[in-house]
């Protein structure tokens, strides 16, 4: 629905630095249209003084004034022809968009064990039998059981752990459930960790 004389922020030009509001943005645009350098300079200094009054809590910062002039340059799209009291070249880096970070797309057979456990499975495939491997098997099996417990909403199966451990280590690790002792799990502690991860 369109009503004459009524416009919404969603219909207006996007603000360069929203924290200063639309009026400051308009002042900056107006300053750029002034015919003489002296007028533009005076207008720019007035705008910076207003910006300074908007955020007095930052006045104690060492680079506060520099930042105000940097922000003015950004809002003018670096087109305001005045005598800048600070070097505004660094401000161009503020507006530059960072390069997107590559997202790790390692595929794992089942999500509930996570990438780290699959790295352990790969390590177990190469290890020779001995106490070091036994300790790593114990660590992996207990973590698998915890993960199953979390993902299965409070249920886990020792046989499932043994079966998966053999499967994902290509049969190199066979868990003897008659002799293997899983760590005792505190369901409340695991639930707290599960809820904590969601937050």
C-alpha positions in Angstrom: 0.0 0.0 0.0 1.4 3.4 -1.0 0.4 6.5 0.9 1.4 9.9 -0.5 4.0 11.6 1.6 4.7 8.5 3.7 7.9 6.5 3.1 9.6 3.7 5.0 13.2 3.2 5.7 13.1 0.1 3.5 12.2 2.3 0.6 15.0 4.9 1.3 18.6 4.9 0.2 20.7 2.6 2.3 22.8 4.3 4.9 26.6 4.0 4.6 27.1 4.1 8.4 23.7 3.5 10.0 25.0 4.4 13.5 25.1 8.1 12.5 21.6 8.2 11.1 20.0 9.6 8.0 20.4 13.3 8.9 24.2 13.1 9.2 24.2 11.2 5.8 22.2 14.1 4.3 24.6 16.7 5.8 27.5 14.9 4.2 25.7 14.8 0.8 24.9 18.5 1.2 28.6 19.3 2.0 29.7 17.6 -1.2 27.5 20.0 -3.3 28.8 23.2 -1.8 30.6 25.3 -4.5 33.7 26.5 -2.7 36.4 24.6 -0.8 36.1 27.0 2.2 32.3 26.2 2.5 32.9 22.5 2.2 35.6 22.7 4.8 33.5 24.6 7.3 30.6 22.3 6.7 32.7 19.2 7.2 34.1 20.5 10.5 30.6 21.2 11.7 29.5 17.6 10.8 32.4 16.1 12.6 31.7 18.2 15.7 28.1 16.9 15.6 29.3 13.3 15.2 31.6 13.9 18.2 28.7 15.0 20.3 26.7 11.9 19.4 29.4 9.6 20.9 31.1 11.5 23.8 32.0 8.3 25.5 34.7 7.6 22.9 36.5 10.9 23.4 39.2 9.4 25.6 40.2 7.0 22.8 43.5 8.0 21.3 42.3 7.8 17.7 38.8 9.1 18.3 39.2 12.2 16.1 40.9 10.3 13.4 38.0 7.8 13.3 35.4 10.6 13.0 37.2 12.0 9.9 37.6 8.5 8.5 33.8 8.0 8.9 33.1 11.3 7.2 35.3 10.2 4.3 33.5 6.8 4.1 30.1 8.5 4.2 31.1 10.8 1.3 32.5 7.9 -0.6 35.9 9.6 -0.5 34.5 12.3 -2.8 34.5 15.3 -0.4 37.1 17.8 -1.7 38.4 19.4 1.5 41.7 19.7 3.4 41.6 16.5 5.5 43.3 17.0 8.9 44.2 13.3 8.9 45.4 10.8 6.3 42.2 9.0 5.2 43.9 6.3 3.1 43.5 3.8 6.0 39.8 4.4 6.0 39.6 2.7 2.6 40.5 -0.6 4.2 37.6 -0.3 6.6 35.1 -0.5 3.7 36.9 -3.3 1.9 35.1 -6.6 2.2 37.2 -9.4 3.6 37.9 -12.5 1.5 35.4 -15.3 2.2 36.9 -18.0 4.4 37.0 -21.4 2.9 34.6 -23.7 4.7 35.9 -27.2 5.5 33.9 -29.5 3.4 35.4 -32.8 4.5 32.8 -35.5 4.0 32.5 -38.1 6.8 30.3 -41.2 6.7 28.2 -40.3 9.7 27.9 -36.8 11.2 27.3 -37.8 14.8 30.9 -39.0 15.3 32.4 -35.8 13.9 35.6 -35.1 12.0 38.0 -35.6 14.9 36.8 -39.2 15.6 37.3 -40.1 11.9 40.8 -38.7 12.1 41.4 -41.0 15.1 40.0 -43.9 13.1 42.5 -43.2 10.4 45.3 -43.1 12.9 44.2 -46.4 14.5 44.4 -48.1 11.1 48.1 -47.4 11.0 49.1 -48.0 14.6 50.8 -51.2 15.8 49.1 -53.1 18.6 50.3 -51.9 22.0 49.5 -49.7 25.0 49.5 -46.5 23.0 46.9 -47.9 20.6 44.9 -49.4 23.5 44.7 -46.0 25.1 43.6 -44.4 21.9 41.0 -47.2 21.3 39.6 -46.5 24.8 39.5 -42.8 24.2 37.7 -43.3 20.8 35.2 -45.9 22.1 34.2 -43.8 25.1 33.8 -40.7 22.9 31.7 -42.6 20.4 29.4 -43.8 23.2 29.0 -40.2 24.4 28.3 -39.0 20.9 25.7 -41.7 20.4 24.1 -40.9 23.7 23.8 -37.2 22.8 22.5 -37.8 19.3 20.1 -40.6 20.4 18.6 -38.5 23.1 19.8 -40.6 26.0 20.3 -44.1 24.5 23.5 -45.8 23.3 24.5 -49.3 22.6 27.9 -50.9 23.3 27.5 -53.3 20.4 26.9 -50.4 18.1 30.1 -48.7 19.3 32.1 -51.9 18.8 30.5 -52.5 15.3 31.2 -49.0 14.1 34.7 -49.0 15.5 35.5 -52.1 13.5 33.8 -50.8 10.4 35.5 -47.4 10.4 39.0 -48.8 11.1 38.5 -51.4 8.3 38.4 -54.2 10.8 41.8 -53.3 12.4 40.2 -52.6 15.8 38.0 -55.3 17.3 36.5 -54.3 20.6 36.2 -57.2 23.0 33.0 -56.2 24.9 33.5 -59.1 27.4 36.6 -57.4 28.7 36.3 -53.7 27.7 35.1 -51.4 30.4 33.4 -48.2 29.2 33.6 -45.1 31.3 30.6 -44.4 33.5 28.5 -41.7 31.9 26.6 -39.0 33.8 23.5 -38.4 31.7 22.9 -35.0 33.3 26.4 -33.8 32.5 26.1 -35.0 28.9 22.8 -33.2 28.6 24.3 -30.0 29.9 27.1 -30.2 27.3 24.6 -30.9 24.6 22.4 -27.9 25.5 25.6 -25.8 25.8 26.6 -26.6 22.3 23.2 -25.4 21.0 23.5 -22.0 22.5 
